[in-house]
Amino acid sequence: MKSHSRFASSCSLMLVLGLACGLLVGGWLANGQLSPTFYDETCPYASCIIRQVIKQSMQSDPRIGASLIRLHFHDCFVNGCDGSILLDDSPNIESEKEAAANKNSARGFDVVDTIKGRLESICPSTVSCADILTNAAQQSVSLAGGPSWSNLLGRRDSTTANKTLVNINIPSPFDTLGGLKSKFTNVGLNGNTDLVALSGAHTFGRAQCLTFNGRLYNFNNTGVPDPTLNTTYLQRLRQICPQGGNASVIANLELTTPDAFDNNYFSNLLSNQGLLQSDQELFSTTGADTVAIVNHFSANQSAFFESFVKSMIRMGNLSVLTGTHGEIRLNCREVNANSATADSILVSLI
């Protein structure tokens, strides 16, 4: 406990100095029982603890920030932001982790476990796994040089998962613009600014060859590469992902600053150097309303950051559980009814 007391004191100092926890960019939205001050009394160091764990993880895994924001995205698009993506298989749970859109690609669960373990040791049964994902996404963006904002907090965790809905709702790297728009509007987001702004999260992170190698050799079964793909970039990608090679090899989602959160993603789209088909569709679909937004964000990083924050807050408020709905899981991997061993599991993560 002494080590946690020292950390709490250190975190308190960082809060006073305003160095560790992200401050709001713009105003916040009121939504039910969610509040940016939800943990101020019950767990005032929560945000700092989350930030420190992610910062430590980034030292050995520069991809982790992008992976954590992806977890939040994939969580919110399936029955809302309720932490359901974190649940493992059990007799009563068919895990969303095993759905095709997540299996062998969703990552960062161990970091969430570490965060939860530290929070449980300081603020037992207080911070939900859903709020951990929401805050971790914001901290990951901030640590990579992107904007900071205050999250609305107070989500509770689901006691169910929905594996079937994952592959229906989660945007695919092979989706056309029409498909992307439908998936966004189906969950309550808009198919223009929200779509383009949130796609901008691909300004950092990696993707496996299997998510884009069809564009390199046999686009839509035509026997030729995707005609929207820059030819120089095509050759570069073919070196990373040779035909018949290892489909799990990874490539940077963004060419120039792959670990930084900036607007270079949009500049790449203008030169036909979007890695995924779903990326390039935003700019290369003739007559699409997304083209002007891509141009605007490419020319104005501040405009992208402002829109990204608004869209992240909007996404983070999708179908949340609050009040007496759901629970505060003791172990993010299982519902409390199955958590007889949760204490021993969490102790090992601290």
Residue pairs with C-beta under 8 A, 6 or more apart in sequence:
1 121
4 118
4 121
4 122
4 350
7 45
7 49
7 52
7 118
8 45
8 122
11 20
11 45
11 48
11 49
11 52
12 44
12 45
14 20
14 21
14 48
15 21
15 44
15 45
15 48
20 47
20 48
20 51
20 52
21 47
21 48
21 51
22 47
22 51
22 138
22 139
22 142
22 148
22 149
22 150
23 148
23 149
23 150
24 36
24 148
24 149
24 150
25 147
25 148
25 149
25 305
25 306
25 309
26 149
26 306
26 309
26 310
28 36
28 149
28 150
28 152
28 313
29 152
29 313
29 314
29 317
30 152
31 152
31 317
31 320
32 320
32 322
33 154
33 322
33 323
34 152
34 153
34 154
34 155
34 317
34 320
34 322
35 152
35 153
35 154
36 150
36 151
36 152
36 153
38 131
38 152
38 153
38 154
39 46
39 47
39 123
39 126
39 127
39 131
39 153
42 123
42 126
43 119
43 122
43 123
43 126
43 127
45 122
45 123
46 119
46 123
46 126
46 127
46 131
46 135
47 135
47 139
49 115
49 118
49 119
49 122
50 115
50 119
50 132
50 135
50 136
50 139
51 139
51 142
51 143
53 111
53 114
53 115
53 118
54 64
54 65
54 68
54 111
54 115
54 136
54 139
54 140
54 143
55 143
57 64
57 111
57 114
58 64
58 65
58 143
62 259
63 107
63 205
63 206
63 259
64 108
64 111
64 140
65 140
65 141
65 143
65 144
65 204
65 205
65 259
65 261
66 140
66 144
66 201
66 204
66 205
66 206
66 253
67 106
67 107
67 108
67 205
68 108
68 111
68 112
68 133
68 136
68 137
68 140
69 136
69 137
69 140
69 141
69 201
70 106
70 108
70 201
70 205
71 85
71 86
71 106
71 108
71 109
71 112
71 133
71 136
71 137
72 81
72 133
72 134
72 136
72 137
72 316
73 137
73 198
73 201
73 315
74 85
74 96
74 101
74 102
74 106
74 166
74 170
75 81
75 82
75 83
75 84
75 85
75 86
75 130
75 133
76 187
76 315
76 316
76 318
77 169
77 170
77 171
77 183
77 187
77 318
78 84
78 85
78 96
78 161
78 162
78 165
78 166
78 169
78 170
79 158
79 160
79 162
79 165
79 319
80 318
80 319
80 320
80 321
81 130
81 133
81 134
81 155
81 315
81 316
81 317
81 318
81 319
81 320
82 130
82 155
82 156
82 157
82 158
82 319
82 320
82 321
82 326
83 128
83 129
83 130
83 132
83 133
83 155
83 157
83 158
83 329
83 332
84 96
84 158
84 160
84 161
84 162
85 96
85 97
85 102
85 106
85 133
85 161
86 109
86 112
86 129
86 133
86 332
86 333
87 93
87 95
87 96
87 97
87 158
87 161
87 332
87 333
87 334
87 335
88 95
88 97
88 333
88 334
89 95
89 97
89 98
90 334
90 335
90 338
92 335
92 338
93 160
93 161
93 334
93 335
94 161
94 163
95 161
95 163
96 102
96 161
96 162
96 163
96 166
97 103
97 106
97 109
98 163
99 163
99 164
99 166
99 167
99 170
100 166
100 167
101 166
101 167
101 170
101 172
102 166
102 170
104 248
105 208
109 332
109 333
111 136
112 129
112 132
112 133
112 136
112 332
113 332
113 333
113 349
114 349
115 132
115 136
116 127
116 129
116 132
116 331
116 332
116 346
116 349
117 346
117 347
117 348
117 349
117 350
118 349
118 350
119 126
119 127
119 132
120 330
120 346
121 346
121 347
121 350
125 328
125 330
126 328
127 328
128 155
128 156
128 157
128 326
128 328
128 329
129 157
129 329
129 332
130 155
130 156
130 157
130 158
130 320
130 321
131 151
131 153
131 154
131 155
132 332
134 151
134 153
134 155
134 316
135 151
135 153
137 312
137 316
138 148
138 149
138 151
138 312
141 147
141 148
141 201
141 261
141 308
141 312
142 148
144 204
144 259
144 260
144 261
145 260
145 261
145 262
146 261
146 262
146 305
146 308
147 305
147 306
147 308
147 309
149 309
149 312
149 313
151 313
151 316
152 313
152 316
152 317
154 322
155 320
155 321
155 322
155 326
156 320
156 321
156 322
156 323
156 325
156 326
156 327
156 328
157 321
157 326
157 327
157 328
157 329
157 332
157 335
158 321
158 326
159 326
159 327
159 335
159 336
159 337
169 183
169 186
169 187
170 183
171 179
171 180
171 183
171 184
171 278
172 179
172 278
173 207
173 211
173 212
173 276
173 277
173 278
174 211
174 214
174 277
174 278
175 183
175 277
175 278
175 281
176 281
176 285
177 281
177 282
177 285
177 288
177 290
180 191
180 195
180 278
180 281
180 282
181 191
181 192
181 195
182 191
184 190
184 191
184 194
184 195
185 191
187 318
188 318
188 319
189 195
189 198
189 311
189 314
189 315
189 318
192 289
192 290
192 293
193 293
193 307
193 311
194 311
194 314
194 315
195 282
195 290
196 282
196 290
196 293
196 294
196 297
196 307
197 293
197 297
197 304
197 307
197 308
197 310
197 311
198 308
198 311
198 312
198 315
199 265
199 278
199 279
199 282
200 263
200 265
200 266
200 297
200 304
200 308
201 308
202 253
202 254
202 265
202 275
202 276
202 279
203 253
203 254
203 257
203 260
203 261
203 262
203 263
203 264
203 265
204 253
204 254
204 257
204 258
204 259
204 260
204 261
205 252
205 253
205 258
206 250
206 251
206 252
206 253
206 258
207 250
207 251
207 253
207 275
207 276
208 247
208 248
208 249
208 250
209 240
209 241
209 245
209 246
209 247
209 248
209 249
209 250
209 251
210 247
210 248
211 276
212 237
212 241
212 251
212 275
212 276
212 277
213 241
213 243
213 247
214 220
214 277
215 225
215 226
215 229
215 277
216 225
216 226
216 229
216 234
216 237
216 238
216 241
216 243
217 225
217 238
217 243
218 224
219 225
219 226
219 227
225 234
226 277
226 280
228 272
228 280
228 284
229 237
229 272
229 273
229 280
230 271
230 272
230 273
233 255
233 272
233 273
237 251
237 275
240 249
240 251
241 247
241 249
241 251
251 275
252 258
252 275
253 265
253 275
253 276
253 279
254 264
254 265
254 268
254 275
255 264
255 268
255 273
256 264
256 268
257 264
262 301
263 297
263 298
263 300
263 301
263 304
265 274
265 279
266 294
266 295
266 297
266 298
266 304
267 298
268 274
269 279
269 280
269 282
269 283
269 284
269 294
269 298
270 283
270 294
270 295
270 298
272 280
272 284
274 280
274 282
274 283
281 288
282 288
282 290
282 291
282 293
282 294
283 290
283 291
283 294
285 291
296 303
297 303
297 304
297 307
327 335
327 336
329 335
329 336
329 339
330 336
330 339
330 342
330 343
330 346
331 339
331 342
331 345
331 346
334 342
336 342
